[in-house]
Amino acid sequence: MPMHPSRRVMVGSGLAAITAMATTPAAAAQRSGPERALSRATAAYSALKRHFDTNDGSGLVREQTPAAAGDNPYSYEWPFSQVHIAALDLTVVDATYEPELARRAAAQEHFWNSGGGTTGLPGYASYPVAPYGSGGDMFYDDNEWVGLAKVQRHLQTGDTAALARAKEIFALVRSGWDTDTTHAAPGGVFWTQATWSHDRNTVSNMPGAQLALRLHQITGEADCLDWARRFHDWTNAHLQSPGGLYWDHLDPQGTVEKTFWSYNQGVPVGVDVLLYEITRDRAHLRRAERIAEAAYDYYVTQGRLFTQPVYFNSIFFKNLLLLESVTGKDRYHRAMADYADQVWSTMRDPATGLVHFDTAGGTQAIQQAALAQIYAVLAWPRAKWRTLY
C-alpha cells in the first residue's frame, strides 16, 4: 500500500530561491492587477494540465515532472487536493473553468474510502482507491483541506453536496481527537491514522477548527463551535511559541518539533478571524492581527518567504486576505502580489510555463498548483476574500 510521504516538505523547495532578488520599488509599482493576475493564473494552470495530467480519463495527475524511478502512476491526495483547489479558485473569476472544476472534483472522489479508516468513518485516503490504486492511510490535514474547499464552494455557490461532504469530513476530524491520557498534553487531533505517527500537529488542529467554524456559520450548530474552540485552545496551549508563532507538532512523549512553517501561521490567523466574526469579541481580532504581524515580520520583513514551500505560502496568504476582508487593509495583499510576481519573474521557465524551486530543476504538481491558486486569488474582487478558508 502506498505510504503518504511525510509531507516531503522538500527543504529544497526554495533553497534555489533564497538569494532571489528583492522586490524593487519599480517592481512594486507594476504590481499585478486583477487582469494580469488572472492571465498568469490561467497560464500556470494550463502548464499544470499540459505537464501533469495523466490523460487516462481519471482526472488525476502525476506527482512530478520529470518523473523519477519508482514514482507511482498518480500523485498522493495532498498534492491532488491543491490541483483541485486551483481549479476551484479559478472558477471565482472565470466561469469557463466550471467543467474543469467538475472534472477535478470527480477525480477527488477516487481517493474516497467509503469503508472508513481506523475510527470507522469514511474519508479521503492518501492514495487513490480501486480501480486506480490500493488506497493508503488517512491524514486528517489532507481531509481538512478538502473540507475547507467544499465549504468555500458552498459559500460561493450554495452547493449543497459540497456542504454535505464538508460535514462528513468534520465528523472524521472530530474522531481523530486524542483521548489517550498517557500521552503528554492529552488532546489534540492526530496528524494521521497511520500507526507510525501519533503526533498532534498545528496543521491537523487549526484547519479542523477553521472547518468547524465555517460549518457553525453555515448551520448554526453549537457542537461545531464547541469543537472549534477545543481544537483552537489545545493548539494555543501546546504549540504556540512565546513569540506568537506556531511550532509544528507535539509527540506523545511531549517533545515539540519547533519548526515554523508559514501555513502553520496563516491558519491560526483565519481561525481567530472567524471566531471574531461569530462572537464579535474583538480579542479574537486582536489575536489574529498579532499573529499576522509576527508572521509578516518573520517571513516578509526578514526575508524568509522563499525558505517556505510555495504551497505553504499559498495557504498563508489566503488566510491573511481573510483577515484583511475584515480590517479593510491591504498590506498582506500587496505582499502576496509581490511574492507572486517574484516567483513568476525568477523561478518560472517561459518555455514550459513551469516553476522550478528545486535545485534539481524538476517541478512538483503541488508547486505549480499553488502558483495558480495565488494568482487566481489575486484576481478575485475583495468582496470574495471573506469566503477564503
Summary of the structure (lengths in Angstrom):
residues: 389
radius of gyration: 19.3
end to end distance: 31.5
largest distance: 57.5
contacts: 1389
relative contact order: 0.15
helix: 58%
strand: 7%
